[in-house]
Amino acid sequence: TAPPINPCDPEPCNRGNCTAVGDNFTCECPPAYTGLNCSTPVDFCSQVVCANSGVCKNDTSTYFCQCESNFFGELCLFESTRSNTFFEDCANETCQVIFNAGH
């Protein structure tokens, strides 16, 4: 008789882990991918609205809002009272001033 067919050979899950289920398979996808074969990037921005003209950007496993120069916070909800102030690392609503132009 022929050896049993392994539905996980060759690897059908692209970026995920394959599990044989009888003659079929299932894929366990990493956080950034979805779909039957883990080939569809997750759009983390699909449910996110960044405020004050901020732009949502997908990251490897989450999203971030790229805020206009005078706004900060996870969703760009907070306005800086200092001019020419730029912020980064606001994902946890704790922002670090990286440029202040002397103000």
C-alpha positions as CSV (number, residue, x, y, z in Angstrom):
1,T,0.0,0.0,0.0
2,A,1.0,3.6,-0.5
3,P,2.3,5.6,2.4
4,P,-0.4,7.9,4.0
5,I,-0.5,11.4,2.4
6,N,0.5,14.2,4.8
7,P,-1.7,17.2,3.9
8,C,0.9,19.4,5.6
9,D,3.6,18.4,3.1
10,P,4.6,20.6,1.5
11,E,3.8,23.4,4.0
12,P,0.5,24.9,2.9
13,C,0.3,27.5,5.7
14,N,2.9,30.0,4.4
15,R,3.6,31.9,7.7
16,G,1.6,29.6,10.1
17,N,1.7,26.2,11.6
18,C,0.0,23.3,9.9
19,T,-2.0,20.6,11.7
20,A,-3.1,17.5,9.7
21,V,-6.8,16.7,10.2
22,G,-7.4,13.4,8.4
23,D,-6.9,14.1,4.7
24,N,-7.1,17.9,5.3
25,F,-5.3,20.5,7.3
26,T,-5.8,23.6,9.4
27,C,-3.5,26.5,9.8
28,E,-2.7,28.4,13.0
29,C,-1.7,31.8,11.8
30,P,0.6,34.4,13.5
31,P,-1.2,37.6,14.7
32,A,-0.4,39.6,11.6
33,Y,-1.9,37.1,9.1
34,T,-5.3,35.4,8.6
35,G,-7.0,33.2,6.0
36,L,-7.1,29.5,5.1
37,N,-3.3,29.5,4.3
38,C,-2.2,32.5,6.5
39,S,-1.5,34.5,3.4
40,T,-3.8,37.5,4.1
41,P,-2.3,40.3,6.1
42,V,-4.6,41.5,9.0
43,D,-5.8,45.1,8.6
44,F,-5.5,46.3,12.2
45,C,-6.7,49.7,11.0
46,S,-10.0,48.5,9.7
47,Q,-11.8,49.4,13.0
48,V,-9.6,52.3,14.0
49,V,-10.2,56.0,13.4
50,C,-7.3,58.3,14.3
51,A,-8.5,61.8,15.3
52,N,-7.3,65.2,14.2
53,S,-6.1,64.2,10.8
54,G,-4.0,61.3,12.1
55,V,-3.3,58.4,9.8
56,C,-3.6,54.8,10.9
57,K,-0.6,52.5,10.0
58,N,-0.5,48.8,10.3
59,D,2.4,47.3,12.3
60,T,3.5,43.7,12.5
61,S,0.9,42.8,15.2
62,T,-1.0,46.0,15.9
63,Y,-1.7,49.5,14.6
64,F,-0.4,53.0,15.4
65,C,-1.7,56.4,14.6
66,Q,0.7,58.7,12.9
67,C,-0.4,62.1,14.4
68,E,-0.1,65.6,13.1
69,S,2.8,67.4,14.7
70,N,0.8,69.1,17.5
71,F,-1.3,66.0,18.5
72,F,-0.4,62.9,20.4
73,G,-1.8,59.8,22.1
74,E,-2.9,56.4,20.9
75,L,-5.6,57.9,18.7
76,C,-4.2,61.5,18.3
77,L,-6.8,62.8,20.7
78,F,-4.6,65.1,22.7
79,E,-3.2,68.5,21.6
80,S,0.2,69.8,22.6
81,T,0.2,73.3,24.0
82,R,3.9,73.6,22.9
83,S,4.6,74.6,19.3
84,N,7.0,72.4,17.3
85,T,6.7,69.5,19.6
86,F,6.8,66.0,18.2
87,F,6.0,62.8,20.0
88,E,6.6,59.1,19.6
89,D,5.8,55.9,21.4
90,C,2.3,56.9,22.4
91,A,0.8,53.4,22.1
92,N,0.3,53.2,25.9
93,E,-0.8,56.9,26.1
94,T,2.6,57.7,27.6
95,C,4.4,59.9,25.1
96,Q,8.0,60.9,25.0
97,V,9.0,64.3,23.7
98,I,11.6,63.8,21.0
99,F,11.9,67.3,19.6
100,N,10.8,70.5,21.3
101,A,12.5,73.4,19.4
102,G,13.5,75.1,22.6
103,H,10.0,75.6,24.0
